[in-house]
Amino acid sequence: MRVIGEGLKSNSRSRCFTGDGMRIKVRDADTGDTVEMEVTPDIIVEEILQASCSNWNKEYTAYVLRFGKTQILPEQTISNCNVRDGDVLELIPDPLGGYY
């Protein structure tokens, strides 16, 4: 997974391309910054989490992704989480305090 652009603001976008697939967005709940990714349905959530945190220079073990009001597990695929083309995931601090 490749992220183009660093230090993105809420009105700017970065694209991350992994090949054919669907486009999703990840929004940083702390800052409102957004990154757009093209992913395959079989990608695991942890890969998206790592790429998002890397883009914003955050420690990925201290954050989780949420889809709607549901925290999604790192080992799940996005298709198992019912994430579809155009959906937005939200990067939030781990409510358990990080480091799992």
KEVEXTOR-39558 format. One record per residue: x, y, z of N, C-alpha, C in turn; residue number from 1. Coordinates in pm, whole numbers. Layout:
// residues N
@n.east=X	n.north=Y	n.up=Z	ca.east=X	ca.north=Y	ca.up=Z	c.east=X	c.north=Y	c.up=Z	pos=NUM
...
***
This chain:
// residues 100
@n.east=85	n.north=-117	n.up=0	ca.east=0	ca.north=0	ca.up=0	c.east=89	c.north=123	c.up=0	pos=1
@n.east=59	n.north=220	n.up=-84	ca.east=141	ca.north=339	ca.up=-98	c.east=55	c.north=462	c.up=-76	pos=2
@n.east=99	n.north=550	n.up=10	ca.east=27	ca.north=674	ca.up=38	c.east=105	c.north=788	c.up=-27	pos=3
@n.east=36	n.north=871	n.up=-101	ca.east=97	ca.north=986	ca.up=-167	c.east=57	c.north=1110	c.up=-90	pos=4
@n.east=154	n.north=1181	n.up=-33	ca.east=125	ca.north=1303	ca.up=42	c.east=140	c.north=1282	c.up=191	pos=5
@n.east=184	n.north=1384	n.up=260	ca.east=203	ca.north=1380	ca.up=405	c.east=137	c.north=1503	c.up=467	pos=6
@n.east=102	n.north=1492	n.up=594	ca.east=48	ca.north=1606	ca.up=668	c.east=-77	c.north=1665	c.up=605	pos=7
@n.east=-171	n.north=1580	n.up=571	ca.east=-289	ca.north=1625	ca.up=498	c.east=-386	c.north=1699	c.up=589	pos=8
@n.east=-445	n.north=1802	n.up=536	ca.east=-548	ca.north=1878	ca.up=607	c.east=-685	c.north=1826	c.up=569	pos=9
@n.east=-786	n.north=1866	n.up=642	ca.east=-920	ca.north=1811	ca.up=621	c.east=-973	c.north=1839	c.up=481	pos=10
@n.east=-927	n.north=1944	n.up=415	ca.east=-977	ca.north=1973	ca.up=282	c.east=-886	c.north=1918	c.up=172	pos=11
@n.east=-777	n.north=1851	n.up=208	ca.east=-690	ca.north=1792	ca.up=108	c.east=-703	c.north=1641	c.up=112	pos=12
@n.east=-659	n.north=1577	n.up=4	ca.east=-676	ca.north=1432	ca.up=-6	c.east=-546	c.north=1369	c.up=-48	pos=13
@n.east=-526	n.north=1247	n.up=-5	ca.east=-415	ca.north=1164	ca.up=-50	c.east=-476	c.north=1038	c.up=-108	pos=14
@n.east=-411	n.north=978	n.up=-204	ca.east=-462	ca.north=854	ca.up=-262	c.east=-360	c.north=744	c.up=-238	pos=15
@n.east=-411	n.north=630	n.up=-209	ca.east=-330	ca.north=512	ca.up=-183	c.east=-383	c.north=403	c.up=-275	pos=16
@n.east=-300	n.north=352	n.up=-365	ca.east=-346	ca.north=257	ca.up=-464	c.east=-282	c.north=121	c.up=-446	pos=17
@n.east=-364	n.north=17	n.up=-446	ca.east=-314	ca.north=-120	ca.up=-433	c.east=-354	c.north=-204	c.up=-553	pos=18
@n.east=-416	n.north=-144	n.up=-652	ca.east=-462	ca.north=-220	ca.up=-768	c.east=-612	c.north=-204	c.up=-785	pos=19
@n.east=-673	n.north=-297	n.up=-860	ca.east=-818	ca.north=-292	ca.up=-882	c.east=-890	c.north=-311	c.up=-750	pos=20
@n.east=-997	n.north=-239	n.up=-734	ca.east=-1074	ca.north=-255	ca.up=-610	c.east=-1171	c.north=-142	c.up=-590	pos=21
@n.east=-1199	n.north=-114	n.up=-464	ca.east=-1293	ca.north=-9	ca.up=-431	c.east=-1220	c.north=104	c.up=-360	pos=22
@n.east=-1282	n.north=221	n.up=-363	ca.east=-1224	ca.north=337	ca.up=-295	c.east=-1295	c.north=358	c.up=-162	pos=23
@n.east=-1213	n.north=379	n.up=-61	ca.east=-1264	ca.north=413	ca.up=72	c.east=-1188	c.north=535	c.up=121	pos=24
@n.east=-1238	n.north=595	n.up=227	ca.east=-1169	ca.north=706	ca.up=291	c.east=-1148	c.north=671	c.up=437	pos=25
@n.east=-1039	n.north=721	n.up=491	ca.east=-1015	ca.north=712	ca.up=635	c.east=-1002	c.north=855	c.up=685	pos=26
@n.east=-1082	n.north=886	n.up=786	ca.east=-1081	ca.north=1019	ca.up=845	c.east=-1021	c.north=1013	c.up=984	pos=27
@n.east=-927	n.north=1103	n.up=1012	ca.east=-865	ca.north=1113	ca.up=1144	c.east=-962	c.north=1191	c.up=1233	pos=28
@n.east=-1017	n.north=1125	n.up=1335	ca.east=-1115	ca.north=1188	ca.up=1423	c.east=-1055	c.north=1305	c.up=1500	pos=29
@n.east=-924	n.north=1302	n.up=1526	ca.east=-859	ca.north=1411	ca.up=1601	c.east=-851	c.north=1540	c.up=1520	pos=30
@n.east=-818	n.north=1528	n.up=1391	ca.east=-788	ca.north=1645	ca.up=1309	c.east=-888	c.north=1671	c.up=1197	pos=31
@n.east=-963	n.north=1570	n.up=1159	ca.east=-1053	ca.north=1582	ca.up=1044	c.east=-984	c.north=1555	c.up=912	pos=32
@n.east=-853	n.north=1530	n.up=914	ca.east=-780	ca.north=1499	ca.up=791	c.east=-833	c.north=1369	c.up=731	pos=33
@n.east=-825	n.north=1359	n.up=598	ca.east=-878	ca.north=1243	ca.up=527	c.east=-775	c.north=1189	c.up=430	pos=34
@n.east=-769	n.north=1058	n.up=419	ca.east=-688	ca.north=993	ca.up=316	c.east=-781	c.north=901	c.up=237	pos=35
@n.east=-765	n.north=901	n.up=105	ca.east=-845	ca.north=816	ca.up=19	c.east=-758	c.north=700	c.up=-27	pos=36
@n.east=-815	n.north=581	n.up=-26	ca.east=-742	ca.north=460	ca.up=-64	c.east=-822	c.north=379	c.up=-164	pos=37
@n.east=-751	n.north=312	n.up=-251	ca.east=-814	ca.north=212	ca.up=-336	c.east=-767	c.north=77	c.up=-285	pos=38
@n.east=-860	n.north=-6	n.up=-243	ca.east=-828	ca.north=-132	ca.up=-177	c.east=-908	c.north=-246	c.up=-238	pos=39
@n.east=-863	n.north=-367	n.up=-213	ca.east=-937	ca.north=-486	ca.up=-253	c.east=-1022	c.north=-532	c.up=-135	pos=40
@n.east=-1133	n.north=-600	n.up=-160	ca.east=-1221	ca.north=-642	ca.up=-51	c.east=-1156	c.north=-738	c.up=49	pos=41
@n.east=-1048	n.north=-805	n.up=10	ca.east=-984	ca.north=-901	ca.up=100	c.east=-872	c.north=-842	c.up=184	pos=42
@n.east=-850	n.north=-711	n.up=175	ca.east=-746	ca.north=-649	ca.up=256	c.east=-790	c.north=-650	c.up=403	pos=43
@n.east=-693	n.north=-674	n.up=492	ca.east=-729	ca.north=-674	ca.up=633	c.east=-723	c.north=-532	c.up=690	pos=44
@n.east=-804	n.north=-510	n.up=789	ca.east=-818	ca.north=-378	ca.up=851	c.east=-684	c.north=-328	c.up=904	pos=45
@n.east=-602	n.north=-417	n.up=957	ca.east=-473	ca.north=-375	ca.up=1013	c.east=-385	c.north=-307	c.up=908	pos=46
@n.east=-390	n.north=-352	n.up=783	ca.east=-311	ca.north=-288	ca.up=677	c.east=-358	c.north=-145	c.up=652	pos=47
@n.east=-488	n.north=-124	n.up=655	ca.east=-544	ca.north=10	ca.up=638	c.east=-506	c.north=97	c.up=757	pos=48
@n.east=-515	n.north=41	n.up=876	ca.east=-478	ca.north=112	ca.up=999	c.east=-332	c.north=155	c.up=995	pos=49
@n.east=-243	n.north=64	n.up=957	ca.east=-100	ca.north=95	ca.up=951	c.east=-70	c.north=203	c.up=848	pos=50
@n.east=-130	n.north=193	n.up=730	ca.east=-106	ca.north=292	ca.up=625	c.east=-158	c.north=429	c.up=666	pos=51
@n.east=-276	n.north=433	n.up=729	ca.east=-333	ca.north=560	ca.up=774	c.east=-246	c.north=625	c.up=880	pos=52
@n.east=-206	n.north=547	n.up=979	ca.east=-123	ca.north=601	ca.up=1087	c.east=14	c.north=645	c.up=1034	pos=53
@n.east=69	n.north=569	n.up=942	ca.east=196	ca.north=606	ca.up=882	c.east=183	c.north=740	c.up=809	pos=54
@n.east=73	n.north=759	n.up=740	ca.east=49	ca.north=884	ca.up=667	c.east=49	c.north=1004	c.up=760	pos=55
@n.east=-4	n.north=986	n.up=881	ca.east=-14	ca.north=1097	ca.up=976	c.east=89	c.north=1088	c.up=1090	pos=56
@n.east=190	n.north=1003	n.up=1072	ca.east=298	ca.north=988	ca.up=1172	c.east=243	c.north=957	c.up=1311	pos=57
@n.east=152	n.north=861	n.up=1317	ca.east=94	ca.north=818	ca.up=1444	c.east=133	c.north=673	c.up=1470	pos=58
@n.east=142	n.north=636	n.up=1596	ca.east=172	ca.north=499	ca.up=1636	c.east=46	c.north=414	c.up=1618	pos=59
@n.east=50	n.north=321	n.up=1524	ca.east=-73	ca.north=248	ca.up=1490	c.east=-127	c.north=162	c.up=1603	pos=60
@n.east=-43	n.north=122	n.up=1698	ca.east=-93	ca.north=39	ca.up=1807	c.east=-176	c.north=119	c.up=1909	pos=61
@n.east=-176	n.north=252	n.up=1896	ca.east=-254	ca.north=336	ca.up=1987	c.east=-388	c.north=378	c.up=1927	pos=62
@n.east=-419	n.north=326	n.up=1807	ca.east=-541	ca.north=366	ca.up=1736	c.east=-617	c.north=244	c.up=1686	pos=63
@n.east=-744	n.north=266	n.up=1660	ca.east=-829	ca.north=163	ca.up=1599	c.east=-912	c.north=232	c.up=1490	pos=64
@n.east=-974	n.north=150	n.up=1407	ca.east=-1065	ca.north=203	ca.up=1306	c.east=-1209	c.north=172	c.up=1346	pos=65
@n.east=-1295	n.north=265	n.up=1316	ca.east=-1437	ca.north=251	ca.up=1345	c.east=-1513	c.north=270	c.up=1213	pos=66
@n.east=-1616	n.north=188	n.up=1197	ca.east=-1704	ca.north=201	ca.up=1081	c.east=-1844	c.north=224	c.up=1136	pos=67
@n.east=-1894	n.north=344	n.up=1116	ca.east=-2019	ca.north=383	ca.up=1181	c.east=-1992	c.north=396	c.up=1330	pos=68
@n.east=-2069	n.north=324	n.up=1410	ca.east=-2048	ca.north=326	ca.up=1555	c.east=-1977	c.north=201	c.up=1605	pos=69
@n.east=-1928	n.north=119	n.up=1512	ca.east=-1868	ca.north=-9	ca.up=1548	c.east=-1717	c.north=-7	c.up=1527	pos=70
@n.east=-1644	n.north=-42	n.up=1631	ca.east=-1499	ca.north=-59	ca.up=1619	c.east=-1474	c.north=-188	c.up=1542	pos=71
@n.east=-1385	n.north=-182	n.up=1443	ca.east=-1358	ca.north=-302	ca.up=1364	c.east=-1224	c.north=-362	c.up=1405	pos=72
@n.east=-1220	n.north=-493	n.up=1407	ca.east=-1102	ca.north=-566	ca.up=1453	c.east=-994	c.north=-567	c.up=1346	pos=73
@n.east=-867	n.north=-554	n.up=1386	ca.east=-757	ca.north=-548	ca.up=1290	c.east=-746	c.north=-670	c.up=1200	pos=74
@n.east=-786	n.north=-788	n.up=1248	ca.east=-769	ca.north=-910	ca.up=1169	c.east=-883	c.north=-935	c.up=1071	pos=75
@n.east=-989	n.north=-854	n.up=1075	ca.east=-1101	ca.north=-869	ca.up=983	c.east=-1064	c.north=-814	c.up=845	pos=76
@n.east=-1127	n.north=-868	n.up=741	ca.east=-1116	ca.north=-806	ca.up=610	c.east=-1225	c.north=-698	c.up=602	pos=77
@n.east=-1205	n.north=-603	n.up=512	ca.east=-1307	ca.north=-499	ca.up=504	c.east=-1438	c.north=-552	c.up=449	pos=78
@n.east=-1432	n.north=-657	n.up=368	ca.east=-1558	ca.north=-715	ca.up=321	c.east=-1634	c.north=-781	c.up=436	pos=79
@n.east=-1564	n.north=-840	n.up=534	ca.east=-1629	ca.north=-898	ca.up=652	c.east=-1694	c.north=-790	c.up=738	pos=80
@n.east=-1647	n.north=-667	n.up=726	ca.east=-1702	ca.north=-554	ca.up=803	c.east=-1813	c.north=-483	c.up=728	pos=81
@n.east=-1849	n.north=-536	n.up=611	ca.east=-1952	ca.north=-476	ca.up=525	c.east=-1915	c.north=-338	c.up=474	pos=82
@n.east=-1785	n.north=-310	n.up=462	ca.east=-1739	ca.north=-184	ca.up=404	c.east=-1755	c.north=-194	c.up=253	pos=83
@n.east=-1812	n.north=-90	n.up=194	ca.east=-1839	ca.north=-87	ca.up=50	c.east=-1770	c.north=34	c.up=-14	pos=84
@n.east=-1769	n.north=34	n.up=-145	ca.east=-1709	ca.north=143	ca.up=-221	c.east=-1767	c.north=277	c.up=-176	pos=85
@n.east=-1679	n.north=372	n.up=-145	ca.east=-1721	ca.north=506	ca.up=-104	c.east=-1741	c.north=524	c.up=44	pos=86
@n.east=-1731	n.north=417	n.up=122	ca.east=-1750	ca.north=428	ca.up=267	c.east=-1633	c.north=501	c.up=334	pos=87
@n.east=-1661	n.north=554	n.up=453	ca.east=-1561	ca.north=626	ca.up=531	c.east=-1538	c.north=552	c.up=662	pos=88
@n.east=-1412	n.north=521	n.up=689	ca.east=-1371	ca.north=465	ca.up=818	c.east=-1314	c.north=579	c.up=900	pos=89
@n.east=-1321	n.north=567	n.up=1031	ca.east=-1271	ca.north=673	ca.up=1117	c.east=-1160	c.north=619	c.up=1206	pos=90
@n.east=-1048	n.north=690	n.up=1206	ca.east=-934	ca.north=657	ca.up=1292	c.east=-955	c.north=724	c.up=1428	pos=91
@n.east=-962	n.north=643	n.up=1533	ca.east=-985	ca.north=697	ca.up=1668	c.east=-881	c.north=641	c.up=1763	pos=92
@n.east=-852	n.north=713	n.up=1872	ca.east=-763	ca.north=656	ca.up=1974	c.east=-825	c.north=528	c.up=2030	pos=93
@n.east=-742	n.north=430	n.up=2056	ca.east=-791	ca.north=302	ca.up=2111	c.east=-857	c.north=328	c.up=2245	pos=94
@n.east=-985	n.north=296	n.up=2259	ca.east=-1054	ca.north=321	ca.up=2387	c.east=-998	c.north=239	c.up=2502	pos=95
@n.east=-921	n.north=134	n.up=2470	ca.east=-858	ca.north=53	ca.up=2575	c.east=-719	c.north=104	c.up=2609	pos=96
@n.east=-677	n.north=212	n.up=2547	ca.east=-548	ca.north=273	ca.up=2580	c.east=-435	c.north=236	c.up=2488	pos=97
@n.east=-461	n.north=168	n.up=2378	ca.east=-356	ca.north=135	ca.up=2282	c.east=-281	c.north=9	c.up=2319	pos=98
@n.east=-183	n.north=-21	n.up=2240	ca.east=-95	ca.north=-136	ca.up=2257	c.east=-168	c.north=-264	c.up=2295	pos=99
@n.east=-200	n.north=-341	n.up=2192	ca.east=-263	ca.north=-470	ca.up=2214	c.east=-168	c.north=-581	c.up=2185	pos=100
***
